[in-house]
Amino acid sequence: MDVMAESSADATVLSGKGRVPPHVVFRSFPHETVVLNLDSGKYHGLNPTAGRMLEVIQATETVDLAAERLAVEYKRPLGELRRDLYDLCEQLQARGLLEILPSDGSAT
């Protein structure tokens, strides 16, 4: 059983589809992913793991499916990846770098 106590907010993020908004661009380099919020003009640096997480979040239907894929890729417990992805999503959302949409793709 997963030790993560899933609140309503946790479940909304994990069941949602992560999308980088149109006003954000990013590029991955060997040691960093650089993310630029064109609205604010601020650059943000992600370490290689967080950069890979962002790529997988965008490429999967839900954040939870991204966690499953990354748990296999990094050989880490699924609960750990869920917590890490939830935290990353919250941080990116707070900076206007990621949107979490309902998994059916409709706007919130």
Beta strands, then each sheet from edge to edge (+ up, - down):
strand 1: 17-19
strand 2: 24-29
strand 3: 32-37
strand 4: 42-46
strand 5: 99-101
sheet 1: 1+ 5-
sheet 2: 2+ 3- 4+
end
